[in-house]
Amino acid sequence: MSTPQRLNRQRQQVAELEAAALRALTGDRELHYRGQRPQRGMQPLALNAPHLKLATGNIELAALRGVTDALAMRLQYSKPALHRHWCPEPPVERLIFELLEQLRTESLVSGTMPGMATNMRLRFEAWCREFHRSGLTESALGILLYSVAQICWSRLMARSVLEETEDVIEATRAAIAPAIGTALAGLRRYRHDQAAYAPYALEIAQWVGASVENAMAERAEDDEAADRVQQRFALLLDFEDETQDSFTTATTGDSKHFAQAQQRYHIYTTAHDSVVPVDSQVRDALLAEYRDHLDARIATQGVNLRRLARLFSARLSTPRRDGWHFGEEAGVIDGRRLAQLVSSPTERRLFQRERYRPRANCLVSFLVDCSGSMKMHGEPVAMLLDQLSRALEMAGVTTEVLGFTTGAWNGGRPYQTWLSRGRPASPGRLNEVRYLVFKDADTPWRRARRNIGALLKHDIYREGIDGEAVEWACARMTGRDETRRQLIVISDGCPMDSATGLANDKFYLDNHLKEVVARQERLGEVGIAGIGVGLDLSPFYRHNLPVDLSQGLDNELLMNIAGLIINGCTYRR
């Protein structure tokens, strides 16, 4: 596997560990990480305290442990409504107020959990060192903000200030201590009571804000440097990782129309929707040609299919009763052999034991985004699906290969109907969806292998309405008898339908996809994961794996995808 794939997989595993720790510490089952951001359900959680903001891609365990423990304390001991009531609007004041509230909750850690206290202390100290070593304490504004953070942390935690910078802040500390001394005493005294604590925290925040404004007014010629200090203090560790060692994350946002409809998705008309077998869309001769091409390409990949099948068999199979073993020396007495006890007193093989064989009562469905941008990935995706489907079938796992697209570009017949009716507001989805069946669950791979080659035909790729497709695929799966089900969505971008986007808003389909995935996860009948082709799909899929298919298939890539399937395929009805 290439370096970007390995790094993204490692980051995802670390995020899963962080989420598990958060749920264990808070008892909140809705907490998880998506796109390296903590969320409760579909709602992102704010990390406004500067020492909790890590660089994108930072997977240093010491830092992550400190942030996770600090976030857990904030979720347990801070009331969001009360915090919003007291929180000031000016940026500098808000920054200090957010920091003080976070430090208050960290100071409440139980003495029976010294590990958490150590993790949070090390995280704050590491942030302080980075702030100082970045050179920001060399300016008047930087040293003021830094000194206030150090003094308040020291008073709340009953610890000495950071030894490395003690001499640096000494003069500033002596100058500001009289001004905020009373408020500092209130912080320590009322740290167990958020309502009583907030006025003292606000007093300090407002004093710092006023001091910053005065300093900026007195040193107008240094405005640019002052602005730089304020911005970097708030975002010191919140920069984007622009190296080439990671995948771009899918861009999404909030939909006004979707919110106004109370998260209810609207379809203008389903009259032209269709579910079609793919072999009805491609000529037999062309399918045979595509299949020959795929076979030739797969032969050059050197994939160890049997190893992959053994992995699936070992991890997705469960023992099932399958008759008896006779002639055993231990077990249940076999009445048919009792006569041997008389004729051969030394005979010991008079018993029988139940026989168990591993069987995979499992269904794995692959749902392929057949939007226009995916046509350039058609060949590697077809090769990937062919190999995974074959390996799963060798392991006794039932598989489906499905696709989704639209019947037309730019809306088609539903859009024309909407125009003819005077363009009513908020029409919802304005295109005709088309679902493609490359391989259904009851058709073996050998009979369906030719159909998978249809992914090479560019005419099937149009636009993509992902949320409805995920619902459709899940409905197909829940209608079957398998007790373990996993849906793998393969896509290279966000939902896209130009007519729907223009008539509603840009993120209407995005928000519907997120709502569908969240709802299916709550139901727990189907596990859902996303494979991003050159893209990180974490804003949409909690379990996801970005992949680079431009280099072809290799055993490491397939093993990582197998891990995604196996880890998610634990949902039971």
C-alpha positions as CSV (number, residue, x, y, z in Angstrom):
1,M,0.0,0.0,0.0
2,S,1.3,3.5,-0.8
3,T,2.3,5.9,1.9
4,P,-0.9,8.1,1.8
5,Q,-3.1,5.0,2.2
6,R,-1.1,3.7,5.1
7,L,-1.1,7.1,6.9
8,N,-4.8,7.5,6.4
9,R,-5.6,4.0,7.6
10,Q,-3.4,4.6,10.7
11,R,-5.1,7.9,11.4
12,Q,-8.5,6.2,11.1
13,Q,-7.5,3.5,13.6
14,V,-6.2,6.1,16.1
15,A,-9.5,8.0,15.7
16,E,-11.5,4.9,16.5
17,L,-9.4,4.4,19.6
18,E,-10.0,8.0,20.6
19,A,-13.8,7.6,20.1
20,A,-13.8,4.4,22.2
21,A,-12.0,6.1,25.0
22,L,-14.4,9.1,24.8
23,R,-17.4,6.8,25.0
24,A,-16.0,4.9,27.9
25,L,-15.1,8.0,29.9
26,T,-18.4,9.8,29.3
27,G,-20.9,6.9,28.9
28,D,-22.2,8.7,25.7
29,R,-22.7,6.1,23.0
30,E,-23.3,8.8,20.3
31,L,-19.7,10.0,20.4
32,H,-17.4,9.2,17.5
33,Y,-14.8,10.7,15.2
34,R,-15.5,11.8,11.6
35,G,-12.8,13.4,9.5
36,Q,-10.5,13.6,12.6
37,R,-13.2,15.7,14.3
38,P,-15.2,14.5,17.4
39,Q,-19.0,14.4,16.8
40,R,-22.1,13.5,18.8
41,G,-24.4,11.9,16.3
42,M,-24.2,14.2,13.3
43,Q,-23.3,17.3,15.3
44,P,-19.5,18.2,15.4
45,L,-18.1,19.1,18.8
46,A,-16.2,22.3,19.1
47,L,-12.6,22.3,20.3
48,N,-12.1,26.0,20.9
49,A,-9.4,25.8,23.6
50,P,-6.1,26.4,21.8
51,H,-4.2,23.6,23.5
52,L,-6.7,21.0,22.2
53,K,-6.2,21.9,18.5
54,L,-3.8,19.5,16.9
55,A,-2.3,19.7,13.5
56,T,-4.2,17.8,10.8
57,G,-2.7,14.3,10.6
58,N,-1.0,14.5,14.0
59,I,-1.2,10.9,15.4
60,E,1.3,11.3,18.2
61,L,-0.3,9.2,20.9
62,A,0.7,11.3,23.9
63,A,-1.0,14.4,22.4
64,L,-4.1,12.5,21.4
65,R,-4.5,11.0,24.8
66,G,-4.3,14.4,26.4
67,V,-6.8,15.9,24.0
68,T,-9.2,12.9,24.4
69,D,-9.1,13.1,28.2
70,A,-9.5,16.9,28.2
71,L,-12.5,16.6,25.8
72,A,-14.1,14.0,28.1
73,M,-13.8,16.3,31.1
74,R,-15.3,19.1,29.1
75,L,-18.3,17.0,28.0
76,Q,-18.8,15.8,31.6
77,Y,-18.5,19.0,33.6
78,S,-19.4,21.9,31.3
79,K,-23.0,22.9,30.5
80,P,-23.0,24.2,26.9
81,A,-26.1,26.4,27.4
82,L,-24.6,28.1,30.4
83,H,-21.3,28.5,28.6
84,R,-22.9,30.1,25.6
85,H,-24.8,32.5,27.9
86,W,-21.6,33.9,29.4
87,C,-19.2,33.6,26.4
88,P,-18.2,37.0,25.0
89,E,-18.2,37.7,21.3
90,P,-14.9,39.7,20.7
91,P,-12.3,37.2,19.5
92,V,-9.6,37.7,22.1
93,E,-12.1,37.7,24.9
94,R,-13.7,34.6,23.7
95,L,-10.4,32.8,23.3
96,I,-9.5,33.5,26.9
97,F,-12.9,32.6,28.1
98,E,-12.9,29.3,26.2
99,L,-9.4,28.5,27.6
100,L,-10.5,29.2,31.2
101,E,-13.6,27.0,30.9
102,Q,-11.6,24.2,29.5
103,L,-8.9,24.5,32.3
104,R,-11.7,24.6,34.9
105,T,-13.1,21.2,33.7
106,E,-9.6,19.7,33.6
107,S,-9.0,20.8,37.2
108,L,-11.9,18.6,38.3
109,V,-10.2,15.3,37.3
110,S,-10.6,12.7,40.1
111,G,-7.7,11.8,42.2
112,T,-8.4,8.2,41.4
113,M,-7.5,8.8,37.8
114,P,-3.9,10.1,37.9
115,G,-3.3,9.0,34.4
116,M,-5.9,11.4,33.0
117,A,-4.4,14.2,35.0
118,T,-0.9,13.5,33.7
119,N,-2.1,13.2,30.1
120,M,-3.8,16.6,30.3
121,R,-0.9,18.3,32.1
122,L,1.6,17.0,29.5
123,R,-0.7,18.2,26.7
124,F,-0.9,21.7,28.1
125,E,2.8,21.9,28.7
126,A,3.6,20.7,25.2
127,W,1.4,23.4,23.8
128,C,3.0,26.0,25.9
129,R,6.5,25.0,24.8
130,E,5.5,25.1,21.1
131,F,3.9,28.5,21.6
132,H,7.1,29.9,23.2
133,R,9.5,28.2,20.8
134,S,7.5,29.6,17.8
135,G,8.7,33.1,18.8
136,L,5.3,34.5,19.6
137,T,6.3,35.4,23.2
138,E,8.8,37.8,21.8
139,S,6.0,40.4,21.1
140,A,4.2,42.4,23.8
141,L,0.8,40.9,22.8
142,G,2.1,37.4,22.6
143,I,3.7,37.5,26.1
144,L,0.5,39.0,27.5
145,L,-1.7,36.3,26.2
146,Y,0.8,33.6,27.1
147,S,1.3,34.9,30.6
148,V,-2.4,34.9,31.4
149,A,-2.7,31.3,30.2
150,Q,0.2,30.3,32.4
151,I,-1.0,32.1,35.5
152,C,-4.6,30.8,35.3
153,W,-3.5,27.3,34.6
154,S,-1.1,27.5,37.6
155,R,-3.8,28.8,39.9
156,L,-6.5,26.2,38.8
157,M,-4.2,23.2,38.9
158,A,-2.3,24.3,42.0
159,R,1.0,23.8,40.1
160,S,4.0,25.9,39.4
161,V,4.1,27.7,36.0
162,L,6.2,26.0,33.3
163,E,9.8,26.1,34.4
164,E,11.2,26.6,30.9
165,T,9.3,30.0,30.5
166,E,9.2,31.1,34.2
167,D,11.8,33.8,33.7
168,V,10.2,34.9,30.5
169,I,6.9,35.7,32.0
170,E,8.1,37.0,35.4
171,A,7.9,40.7,34.6
172,T,4.5,40.4,32.9
173,R,3.2,38.3,35.7
174,A,4.2,40.9,38.3
175,A,2.5,43.6,36.3
176,I,-0.9,41.9,35.6
177,A,-1.3,40.0,38.9
178,P,-2.7,43.0,40.8
179,A,-5.2,43.7,38.0
180,I,-6.7,40.2,37.9
181,G,-5.8,38.9,41.4
182,T,-9.3,38.9,42.8
183,A,-10.7,37.1,39.7
184,L,-7.9,34.5,40.0
185,A,-8.9,33.8,43.5
186,G,-12.5,33.4,42.3
187,L,-11.4,30.9,39.6
188,R,-9.9,28.6,42.2
189,R,-12.7,29.0,44.7
190,Y,-15.6,28.4,42.4
191,R,-14.1,25.9,39.9
192,H,-16.7,23.3,41.0
193,D,-19.6,25.6,40.1
194,Q,-19.7,26.7,36.5
195,A,-22.3,29.4,37.1
196,A,-20.3,31.0,39.9
197,Y,-17.0,30.6,38.0
198,A,-18.2,32.2,34.8
199,P,-18.3,35.9,36.0
200,Y,-14.6,35.7,37.2
201,A,-13.5,34.0,33.9
202,L,-15.4,36.7,32.0
203,E,-13.7,39.5,34.0
204,I,-10.3,38.1,33.2
205,A,-11.2,37.7,29.5
206,Q,-12.5,41.3,29.3
207,W,-9.4,42.7,31.0
208,V,-7.2,40.9,28.5
209,G,-9.3,42.1,25.6
210,A,-9.1,45.7,26.8
211,S,-5.4,45.4,27.3
212,V,-4.9,44.0,23.8
213,E,-7.0,46.9,22.3
214,N,-5.0,49.5,24.2
215,A,-1.7,47.9,23.2
216,M,-2.8,47.9,19.5
217,A,-3.9,51.5,19.7
218,E,-0.6,52.6,21.2
219,R,1.5,50.6,18.7
220,A,-0.5,51.2,15.5
221,E,2.7,50.7,13.4
222,D,2.8,47.1,14.7
223,D,-0.8,46.2,13.8
224,E,0.3,43.5,11.4
225,A,2.4,41.8,14.0
226,A,-0.3,42.1,16.6
227,D,-2.9,40.5,14.3
228,R,-0.4,37.7,13.6
229,V,0.0,37.0,17.3
230,Q,-3.7,36.9,18.0
231,Q,-4.5,34.6,15.0
232,R,-1.6,32.2,15.7
233,F,-2.5,32.1,19.4
234,A,-6.0,30.9,18.5
235,L,-4.9,28.6,15.7
236,L,-1.4,27.7,16.6
237,L,-2.0,24.0,16.1
238,D,-4.9,24.2,13.8
239,F,-3.2,24.4,10.4
240,E,-4.0,22.3,7.4
241,D,-1.5,19.6,6.4
242,E,-0.6,20.5,2.9
243,T,1.9,17.7,2.3
244,Q,1.3,15.2,-0.5
245,D,1.2,12.3,2.0
246,S,-2.5,12.5,2.7
247,F,-5.7,12.5,0.7
248,T,-8.0,15.4,0.2
249,T,-11.1,15.3,2.5
250,A,-14.5,15.5,0.9
251,T,-15.9,19.0,1.2
252,T,-19.4,19.4,2.7
253,G,-21.5,21.9,4.6
254,D,-25.0,22.7,5.9
255,S,-28.0,22.8,3.7
256,K,-30.5,25.5,4.5
257,H,-33.3,23.8,2.7
258,F,-32.7,20.5,4.4
259,A,-32.7,22.1,7.8
260,Q,-35.8,24.1,7.1
261,A,-37.6,20.8,6.2
262,Q,-36.5,19.4,9.6
263,Q,-34.1,16.9,8.0
264,R,-36.9,15.5,5.8
265,Y,-35.7,14.7,2.3
266,H,-38.1,15.4,-0.6
267,I,-38.4,13.7,-4.0
268,Y,-40.3,15.6,-6.6
269,T,-41.3,12.5,-8.5
270,T,-40.4,8.8,-8.6
271,A,-42.3,8.1,-11.8
272,H,-39.1,7.7,-13.9
273,D,-36.9,5.9,-11.4
274,S,-35.7,2.4,-12.4
275,V,-33.7,-0.6,-11.3
276,V,-32.1,-2.4,-14.2
277,P,-29.8,-5.4,-14.6
278,V,-26.6,-4.0,-16.2
279,D,-26.5,-6.7,-19.0
280,S,-29.7,-5.0,-20.4
281,Q,-27.7,-1.8,-20.9
282,V,-24.6,-3.3,-22.6
283,R,-24.5,-5.6,-25.7
284,D,-23.3,-9.2,-25.0
285,A,-20.4,-8.9,-27.4
286,L,-19.2,-5.8,-25.7
287,L,-19.5,-7.4,-22.3
288,A,-17.4,-10.3,-23.5
289,E,-14.8,-7.9,-24.8
290,Y,-14.7,-6.0,-21.5
291,R,-14.4,-9.3,-19.6
292,D,-11.4,-10.5,-21.7
293,H,-9.7,-7.1,-21.1
294,L,-10.3,-7.4,-17.3
295,D,-8.9,-11.0,-17.2
296,A,-5.8,-9.9,-18.9
297,R,-5.3,-7.0,-16.5
298,I,-6.0,-9.0,-13.4
299,A,-3.5,-11.6,-14.5
300,T,-0.7,-9.0,-14.3
301,Q,-1.5,-7.9,-10.7
302,G,-0.2,-10.9,-8.8
303,V,-3.0,-10.9,-6.2
304,N,-3.0,-13.9,-3.8
305,L,-6.7,-14.6,-3.9
306,R,-6.5,-17.8,-1.8
307,R,-4.9,-15.9,1.1
308,L,-7.6,-13.3,0.9
309,A,-10.3,-16.0,0.9
310,R,-8.7,-17.8,3.9
311,L,-8.8,-14.5,5.8
312,F,-12.5,-13.9,5.0
313,S,-13.3,-17.5,6.0
314,A,-11.5,-17.3,9.3
315,R,-13.0,-14.0,10.3
316,L,-16.5,-14.1,8.9
317,S,-17.4,-17.7,9.5
318,T,-19.0,-19.1,12.7
319,P,-19.2,-22.8,13.7
320,R,-22.4,-24.5,12.7
321,R,-23.7,-27.9,13.7
322,D,-23.2,-30.4,10.8
323,G,-24.0,-33.9,12.0
324,W,-21.9,-36.3,14.2
325,H,-18.5,-37.8,14.4
326,F,-18.8,-41.5,15.1
327,G,-16.3,-44.0,16.6
328,E,-14.9,-41.5,19.1
329,E,-13.2,-42.4,22.4
330,A,-15.0,-39.7,24.3
331,G,-18.3,-37.9,24.0
332,V,-21.9,-39.2,24.0
333,I,-22.4,-43.0,24.1
334,D,-23.5,-44.4,20.7
335,G,-26.2,-46.9,21.4
336,R,-25.5,-48.7,18.1
337,R,-22.0,-49.7,19.3
338,L,-22.9,-51.1,22.8
339,A,-22.7,-54.7,21.4
340,Q,-19.0,-54.1,20.8
341,L,-18.6,-53.6,24.5
342,V,-19.6,-57.2,25.1
343,S,-17.7,-58.7,22.1
344,S,-14.6,-56.5,22.6
345,P,-14.3,-55.3,26.2
346,T,-11.2,-53.3,25.4
347,E,-12.9,-51.3,22.6
348,R,-13.0,-47.7,23.5
349,R,-14.5,-46.2,20.3
350,L,-18.1,-46.3,21.6
351,F,-18.9,-42.6,21.6
352,Q,-20.1,-40.0,19.2
353,R,-19.5,-36.2,19.1
354,E,-21.3,-33.4,17.4
355,R,-19.6,-32.2,14.3
356,Y,-19.3,-28.4,13.7
357,R,-18.1,-26.7,10.5
358,P,-17.4,-23.0,9.9
359,R,-20.1,-21.3,7.7
360,A,-20.4,-17.7,6.8
361,N,-24.0,-16.5,7.2
362,C,-22.9,-13.1,5.9
363,L,-23.8,-10.7,3.1
364,V,-21.4,-8.1,1.7
365,S,-22.8,-5.6,-0.8
366,F,-20.7,-3.3,-2.9
367,L,-22.4,-0.1,-4.0
368,V,-20.5,1.8,-6.8
369,D,-20.9,5.5,-7.5
370,C,-21.5,5.7,-11.3
371,S,-21.3,9.4,-11.5
372,G,-19.4,11.1,-14.3
373,S,-16.1,11.6,-12.4
374,M,-15.9,7.8,-11.7
375,K,-15.6,6.8,-15.3
376,M,-11.8,7.3,-15.3
377,H,-11.6,4.8,-12.4
378,G,-13.9,2.2,-14.0
379,E,-11.2,-0.3,-14.8
380,P,-9.4,-0.4,-11.4
381,V,-12.8,-0.4,-9.6
382,A,-14.0,-3.3,-11.8
383,M,-10.8,-5.3,-11.1
384,L,-11.1,-4.6,-7.3
385,L,-14.7,-5.7,-7.2
386,D,-14.0,-8.8,-9.2
387,Q,-11.3,-10.0,-6.9
388,L,-13.1,-9.1,-3.7
389,S,-16.3,-10.8,-4.9
390,R,-14.5,-13.9,-5.9
391,A,-12.5,-14.2,-2.7
392,L,-15.6,-13.6,-0.5
393,E,-17.5,-16.3,-2.5
394,M,-14.6,-18.7,-2.0
395,A,-15.1,-18.1,1.7
396,G,-18.8,-18.8,1.5
397,V,-19.9,-15.2,1.9
398,T,-22.8,-14.0,-0.2
399,T,-22.1,-10.9,-2.3
400,E,-23.8,-8.2,-4.3
401,V,-22.4,-5.7,-6.7
402,L,-24.7,-2.7,-7.3
403,G,-24.3,0.7,-8.8
404,F,-26.2,4.0,-8.9
405,T,-26.4,6.8,-11.4
406,T,-29.2,8.9,-13.0
407,G,-31.2,8.4,-16.1
408,A,-30.2,11.7,-17.6
409,W,-28.0,14.7,-17.2
410,N,-29.3,17.9,-15.7
411,G,-32.5,16.6,-14.3
412,G,-34.1,14.8,-17.2
413,R,-37.9,14.3,-17.1
414,P,-38.5,15.3,-13.5
415,Y,-36.7,18.6,-14.1
416,Q,-38.8,19.3,-17.2
417,T,-42.0,18.5,-15.3
418,W,-40.9,20.9,-12.5
419,L,-40.3,23.7,-15.0
420,S,-43.7,23.2,-16.7
421,R,-45.4,23.5,-13.3
422,G,-44.0,26.9,-12.6
423,R,-40.9,25.9,-10.6
424,P,-42.4,25.5,-7.1
425,A,-40.0,26.2,-4.2
426,S,-37.9,23.5,-2.5
427,P,-38.8,20.7,-4.9
428,G,-36.2,18.3,-3.5
429,R,-34.6,15.7,-5.8
430,L,-35.1,16.7,-9.5
431,N,-33.6,13.8,-11.5
432,E,-34.5,10.2,-12.3
433,V,-32.4,7.8,-10.4
434,R,-31.2,4.6,-12.0
435,Y,-29.9,1.7,-10.0
436,L,-27.7,-0.9,-11.7
437,V,-27.4,-4.6,-10.6
438,F,-24.1,-6.0,-11.7
439,K,-24.5,-9.1,-9.5
440,D,-27.3,-10.0,-7.2
441,A,-27.0,-12.0,-4.1
442,D,-28.4,-15.2,-5.6
443,T,-26.1,-15.2,-8.7
444,P,-22.7,-16.9,-8.2
445,W,-19.6,-15.0,-9.3
446,R,-18.9,-17.3,-12.2
447,R,-22.2,-16.4,-13.9
448,A,-22.0,-12.7,-13.0
449,R,-18.3,-12.1,-13.8
450,R,-19.0,-10.9,-17.3
451,N,-21.4,-8.2,-16.0
452,I,-18.8,-6.6,-13.8
453,G,-17.0,-5.6,-17.0
454,A,-19.8,-3.2,-17.7
455,L,-18.0,-0.7,-15.4
456,L,-15.7,-0.1,-18.3
457,K,-18.6,1.4,-20.4
458,H,-18.5,5.2,-20.1
459,D,-22.2,5.6,-21.1
460,I,-23.5,4.3,-17.8
461,Y,-21.8,7.2,-15.8
462,R,-24.0,10.3,-15.3
463,E,-24.7,11.9,-11.9
464,G,-25.0,10.5,-8.4
465,I,-27.6,10.7,-5.7
466,D,-25.9,8.8,-2.9
467,G,-28.3,9.0,0.0
468,E,-31.2,7.3,-1.8
469,A,-28.8,4.7,-3.2
470,V,-27.5,3.8,0.3
471,E,-31.1,3.4,1.5
472,W,-32.0,1.2,-1.5
473,A,-29.0,-1.0,-1.0
474,C,-29.7,-1.3,2.7
475,A,-33.3,-2.2,2.0
476,R,-32.2,-5.0,-0.3
477,M,-29.9,-6.4,2.4
478,T,-32.4,-6.3,5.2
479,G,-34.8,-8.2,3.1
480,R,-32.6,-11.3,3.2
481,D,-31.9,-14.0,5.8
482,E,-28.2,-13.4,6.4
483,T,-27.6,-12.3,10.0
484,R,-24.4,-10.3,9.3
485,R,-24.5,-7.6,6.7
486,Q,-21.9,-5.1,5.4
487,L,-22.4,-2.4,2.8
488,I,-19.3,-1.0,1.1
489,V,-19.8,2.3,-0.9
490,I,-17.1,3.1,-3.5
491,S,-17.1,6.7,-4.5
492,D,-14.7,9.5,-5.5
493,G,-16.7,12.5,-4.3
494,C,-19.8,14.1,-2.8
495,P,-23.3,13.5,-4.1
496,M,-23.9,15.6,-7.2
497,D,-27.0,16.3,-9.3
498,S,-26.9,19.7,-11.0
499,A,-30.7,20.2,-11.3
500,T,-31.3,19.3,-7.6
501,G,-28.4,21.6,-6.5
502,L,-29.7,24.6,-8.4
503,A,-33.3,24.2,-7.3
504,N,-32.4,23.6,-3.6
505,D,-28.9,24.4,-2.5
506,K,-25.3,23.1,-2.9
507,F,-25.3,20.7,0.1
508,Y,-28.9,19.4,0.0
509,L,-27.8,15.9,-1.2
510,D,-24.8,15.9,1.1
511,N,-26.9,16.4,4.1
512,H,-29.3,13.7,3.1
513,L,-26.5,11.2,2.7
514,K,-25.2,12.0,6.2
515,E,-28.7,11.7,7.6
516,V,-29.2,8.3,5.9
517,V,-25.9,6.9,7.1
518,A,-26.5,8.1,10.6
519,R,-30.0,6.6,10.7
520,Q,-28.8,3.2,9.4
521,E,-26.0,3.2,11.9
522,R,-28.5,3.8,14.7
523,L,-30.7,0.9,13.4
524,G,-27.6,-1.4,13.5
525,E,-29.0,-3.8,10.9
526,V,-26.3,-3.1,8.3
527,G,-22.7,-2.0,8.7
528,I,-21.8,0.9,6.3
529,A,-18.3,1.8,5.2
530,G,-16.9,4.0,2.4
531,I,-13.9,3.4,0.1
532,G,-12.8,6.8,-1.2
533,V,-11.1,6.6,-4.6
534,G,-8.4,9.3,-4.1
535,L,-10.5,11.0,-1.5
536,D,-11.2,10.9,2.2
537,L,-14.9,10.2,2.7
538,S,-14.9,10.6,6.5
539,P,-17.4,13.5,6.5
540,F,-20.0,11.0,5.2
541,Y,-18.9,7.6,6.5
542,R,-17.7,6.9,10.0
543,H,-15.8,3.9,8.8
544,N,-13.8,4.7,5.6
545,L,-10.6,4.0,3.8
546,P,-9.1,6.3,1.1
547,V,-7.3,4.4,-1.6
548,D,-5.1,5.2,-4.5
549,L,-6.0,2.9,-7.4
550,S,-3.8,4.6,-10.0
551,Q,-1.0,2.2,-9.1
552,G,-3.1,-0.9,-9.7
553,L,-4.0,-3.6,-7.1
554,D,-1.6,-5.3,-4.7
555,N,-2.0,-7.7,-1.8
556,E,-1.5,-5.0,0.9
557,L,-4.3,-2.9,-0.6
558,L,-6.7,-5.8,-0.7
559,M,-5.8,-6.8,2.8
560,N,-6.6,-3.3,4.1
561,I,-10.0,-3.3,2.3
562,A,-10.6,-6.8,3.8
563,G,-9.9,-5.4,7.2
564,L,-12.5,-2.7,6.6
565,I,-15.1,-5.3,5.6
566,I,-14.3,-7.6,8.5
567,N,-14.3,-4.9,11.2
568,G,-17.6,-3.5,10.0
569,C,-19.3,-6.8,9.4
570,T,-20.4,-7.3,13.0
571,Y,-23.9,-6.0,12.9
572,R,-26.6,-8.5,13.8
573,R,-30.3,-8.4,13.4
